[in-house]
Amino acid sequence: MPTMSVINDMAENKSSRRAFLSGKSAADALGDALAGPPPPLPPPSSVVGVQPGSHLLSVSREAMACLFEVVFDATNRDATEAAVTALELVAALEGQLTIYRDTSEIADINRRAFDQPVAVESGLFALLQRAIKLSEETNGAFDITAGRLSKTWGFFRRQGQMPAETDVAEALATVGSQYLELDDATKTVRFQKTGLELNLGAIGKGYALDRAADLLIASGLSDFLIHGGNSSVLARGTRMKDEGGRMSNEVKIRDSAFSLQPSAFAWSIALRHPLKPDIRLAEFFLHDQALGTSGSGTQFFHHQGKRYGHIIDPRSGWPAEKVLSATVIAPNAEQADALSTAFYVAGLELAQNYCQQHPEISALVTTQSGPAGIELHPVNLSPDSWRRL
């Protein structure tokens, strides 16, 4: 399987690889986190890579249709098992949150919640509560009830297609977090509207990163970076130095919107250009922060000469098109993921208003400028937290 690699400044040799553990550690780590037995784990596929002469170690595995990776100081060998366990937790959470498996808890809720209250695991119940609050705060630009809209546009199976307007209107009528009835006393959820479908695609990955990070911290690892695919990054602590006091070597994330660069103490994340993915657009410096980015650069289709992206505006039922990309820096990955989607959907005005009311949140919104140009709009970003490349 492909893996993230740790590389030396002087050479790019292949990293050593070996599979880890039997999967038991993830089930143990879940413990009381999931109600009843934990979801079945996929076959163990964690991979560790270390480059001779490097001072960073990476552990990676596939989950949620992307590659997750933990990066930490290579001298901390005891952290390897914790990193593998954290990534197995991500895989287990996928089994709970995904809409692509009939056995998932979300799929069960979608099947039964209109007919009766459905008991929900406590962590997922709290996530649904926070998602409803985020929907309210963003005036519906972020909404986890838009599952039918994604199916209507064909993006559920990554086969985008132009739907009939009547089909869009029918799906849109089922959308709205106000139709979710959550009973805090019984930890149950019920749908107040038929046809409503939950889809946690815009928040689930960030939630999984936060849970994995909590596990890593509980195991004693305080300085690390964990990311999922090309949209979500969570940094805790600082980058480590080598024995001579120099910063650790560069880490390259292949096939990702981000790359890591050496920078004093902070984890440095480079964001790619939304129209020219081979070009790095900006660099962010993270310390105990998360970064999420949203755009339609990977999933889209063309119809009658117009491009339609996979991020649907849950208020209109049509693909969002106000901005090219939205990147959010927040205290945790769950917020960063959800808000980057909301800002991509609603545009610069929502980003500015939201960040003004929530000073812990910052953003970088890119918009089209002319036929092929772009314009960057930093929102609540301090000069020492980022730079344009």
Residue pairs with C-beta under 8 A, 6 or more apart in sequence:
1 45
1 47
1 62
2 67
2 254
2 255
3 15
3 17
3 47
3 49
3 58
3 60
3 67
4 49
4 58
4 60
4 67
4 69
4 71
4 251
4 252
4 253
4 254
5 14
5 15
5 49
5 51
5 58
5 252
5 254
6 15
6 49
6 50
6 51
6 54
6 56
6 57
6 58
6 71
6 74
6 249
6 251
7 15
7 51
7 54
7 249
7 250
7 251
7 252
8 51
8 52
8 53
8 54
8 249
9 249
9 250
10 53
11 53
13 51
13 52
15 49
15 50
15 51
15 58
16 48
16 49
16 50
17 47
17 48
17 49
18 47
18 48
19 44
19 45
19 46
19 47
20 44
20 46
20 47
20 48
20 59
20 80
20 81
20 84
21 44
21 46
21 81
21 84
21 85
21 88
22 44
23 41
23 42
23 43
23 44
23 88
25 81
25 84
25 85
25 88
26 38
26 41
26 85
26 88
26 89
26 91
26 92
27 38
27 41
27 92
28 85
29 85
29 86
29 88
29 89
29 215
30 38
30 89
30 92
33 123
33 211
34 92
34 96
34 121
34 123
35 119
35 121
35 122
38 92
39 92
39 93
39 95
39 96
39 103
39 104
40 95
41 88
41 91
41 92
41 95
42 63
42 91
44 88
45 61
45 62
46 59
46 60
46 61
46 83
46 84
46 87
46 88
47 59
47 60
47 61
48 57
48 58
48 59
48 80
48 83
48 84
49 57
49 58
49 59
49 60
50 56
50 57
50 58
50 74
51 249
53 249
54 74
54 248
54 249
55 73
55 74
55 75
55 240
55 241
55 242
55 248
55 249
56 71
56 72
56 73
56 74
56 240
56 248
56 249
56 251
57 71
57 72
57 73
57 74
57 76
57 77
57 79
57 80
58 69
58 70
58 71
58 251
59 69
59 70
59 80
59 83
59 84
59 87
60 67
60 68
60 69
60 70
60 87
61 67
61 68
61 84
61 87
61 88
61 90
61 91
62 68
63 87
63 90
63 91
63 94
63 208
63 228
64 90
64 94
64 98
64 204
64 205
64 208
64 228
64 229
65 229
66 205
66 228
66 229
66 230
67 228
67 229
67 255
68 87
68 90
68 209
68 212
68 226
68 227
68 228
68 229
69 226
69 227
69 253
70 83
70 86
70 87
70 212
70 216
70 224
70 225
70 226
71 224
71 225
71 226
71 251
71 260
72 79
72 83
72 221
72 223
72 224
72 225
72 240
73 79
73 223
73 240
73 248
75 240
76 221
78 220
79 216
79 219
79 220
79 221
79 224
82 215
82 216
82 219
82 220
82 221
83 216
83 221
83 224
85 215
85 219
86 212
86 213
86 215
86 216
86 226
87 212
89 208
89 211
89 212
89 215
90 208
90 209
90 211
90 212
90 228
93 204
93 207
93 208
93 211
94 204
94 208
95 101
95 103
95 104
96 104
96 105
96 106
96 121
96 124
97 104
97 105
97 106
97 124
97 200
97 204
97 207
97 208
98 104
98 106
98 107
98 204
99 106
99 107
99 110
99 147
99 156
99 197
99 198
99 199
99 200
99 201
101 107
105 120
105 121
105 124
106 124
106 198
106 199
106 200
108 118
109 118
109 120
109 189
109 198
110 147
110 197
110 198
112 118
113 189
113 190
113 191
113 196
114 190
114 191
114 193
114 194
114 195
114 196
116 190
117 181
117 183
117 186
117 188
117 189
117 190
118 188
118 189
118 190
119 186
119 187
119 188
120 128
120 187
120 188
120 189
121 187
122 187
123 211
125 182
125 187
125 189
127 200
127 203
127 207
127 334
128 144
128 180
128 182
128 189
128 198
129 182
129 184
130 334
131 142
131 144
131 177
131 200
131 203
131 338
132 177
132 180
132 182
134 142
134 203
134 335
134 338
134 339
134 342
135 142
135 143
135 144
135 177
136 177
137 354
138 339
138 342
138 346
138 350
138 354
139 315
139 346
139 350
140 176
140 177
140 314
140 315
141 313
141 314
141 315
141 341
141 342
141 343
141 345
141 346
141 350
142 202
142 203
142 314
142 338
142 339
142 341
142 342
142 345
143 175
143 176
143 177
143 314
144 177
144 198
144 199
144 200
144 202
144 203
145 174
145 175
145 176
145 177
145 179
145 180
145 196
145 197
145 198
145 199
145 314
146 175
146 199
146 312
146 314
147 196
147 197
147 198
147 199
148 171
148 174
148 175
148 195
148 196
148 197
149 168
149 171
149 172
149 175
149 312
149 314
149 317
150 156
150 199
150 201
150 310
150 312
151 171
151 197
152 163
152 167
152 168
152 170
152 171
152 317
153 160
153 161
153 163
153 168
153 308
153 310
153 312
153 319
154 160
154 161
154 163
154 301
155 299
155 310
155 312
158 299
160 299
160 300
160 301
160 308
160 310
161 301
162 301
162 303
162 308
168 317
168 318
169 317
171 195
171 317
172 316
172 317
173 195
174 193
174 194
174 195
174 196
174 197
175 196
175 314
175 317
176 193
176 196
179 191
179 192
179 193
179 196
180 189
180 190
180 191
180 192
180 196
181 189
181 190
181 191
181 192
182 188
182 189
183 189
183 190
200 207
202 294
202 337
202 338
202 341
203 334
203 337
203 338
203 341
205 228
205 229
205 231
205 232
205 333
205 337
206 232
206 234
206 290
206 292
206 332
206 333
206 334
206 335
206 336
206 337
206 338
207 333
207 334
208 228
209 226
209 227
209 228
209 232
209 234
209 290
209 333
209 334
210 234
210 290
210 332
210 333
210 334
212 226
213 224
213 226
213 234
213 236
213 333
216 224
216 226
216 236
217 236
222 236
222 237
223 236
223 237
223 238
223 239
223 240
224 235
224 236
224 237
225 233
225 234
225 235
225 236
225 260
225 267
225 286
226 233
226 234
227 233
227 234
227 253
227 256
227 258
229 256
230 255
230 256
230 257
230 258
230 298
231 257
231 292
231 293
231 294
231 337
231 340
232 290
232 291
232 292
232 333
232 336
232 337
233 258
233 269
233 286
233 290
233 291
233 292
233 333
234 289
234 290
234 291
234 332
234 333
235 266
235 267
235 269
235 286
235 287
235 288
235 289
235 290
235 291
236 288
237 287
237 288
238 265
238 266
238 267
238 287
239 247
239 248
239 262
239 263
239 265
239 266
239 267
240 248
241 247
241 248
242 248
247 262
247 263
247 264
248 262
249 262
250 260
250 261
250 262
251 259
251 260
252 259
252 260
253 259
253 260
257 271
257 272
257 277
257 293
258 269
258 270
258 271
258 272
258 291
259 269
259 270
259 280
260 267
260 268
260 269
260 270
261 268
261 270
261 283
262 268
263 283
263 285
265 287
266 285
266 286
266 287
267 285
267 286
267 287
268 283
268 284
268 285
268 286
269 283
269 284
269 285
269 286
269 291
270 280
270 281
270 282
270 283
270 284
270 389
271 280
271 281
271 282
271 283
271 284
271 293
271 327
271 364
272 278
272 279
272 280
272 281
273 279
273 280
273 281
273 374
274 281
274 295
274 297
274 324
274 325
274 366
274 374
275 297
275 324
275 372
275 374
277 297
280 389
281 366
281 376
281 388
281 389
282 327
282 364
282 376
282 386
282 387
282 388
282 389
283 386
283 387
283 389
284 291
284 327
284 329
284 364
284 385
284 386
285 384
285 385
285 386
286 329
288 331
289 329
289 330
289 331
290 329
290 330
290 331
290 332
290 333
290 334
290 335
290 336
291 327
291 328
291 329
291 330
291 336
292 327
292 328
292 330
292 333
292 336
292 337
292 338
292 339
292 340
293 325
293 326
293 327
293 328
293 340
294 311
294 325
294 326
294 327
294 340
294 341
294 343
294 344
295 309
295 311
295 324
295 325
295 326
295 344
296 307
296 309
296 310
296 311
296 319
296 320
297 325
298 310
299 309
299 310
300 307
300 308
300 309
300 310
301 307
301 308
302 308
308 319
309 319
309 320
309 321
310 319
311 319
311 320
311 341
311 344
311 345
312 318
312 319
312 320
313 319
313 320
313 345
313 346
314 345
315 345
320 344
320 345
322 344
322 345
322 346
322 347
322 348
322 367
323 343
323 344
323 347
323 348
323 365
323 366
323 367
324 366
324 367
324 368
324 374
325 344
325 365
325 366
326 340
326 341
326 343
326 344
326 351
326 363
326 364
326 365
326 366
327 340
327 363
327 364
327 365
328 335
328 336
328 339
328 340
328 343
328 361
328 362
328 363
329 336
329 361
329 362
329 363
329 381
329 385
330 336
330 339
330 360
330 361
331 360
335 361
339 354
339 361
339 363
340 363
342 350
342 354
343 350
343 351
343 354
343 363
343 365
347 365
348 365
348 367
348 377
348 379
351 363
351 365
351 377
351 379
352 379
354 361
355 361
355 362
355 363
355 379
355 380
356 380
359 380
361 380
362 378
362 379
362 380
362 381
362 382
362 385
363 378
363 379
363 380
363 381
364 376
364 377
364 378
364 379
364 381
364 386
365 376
365 377
365 379
366 374
366 375
366 376
366 377
367 374
367 375
367 377
368 374
368 375
369 375
376 388
378 386
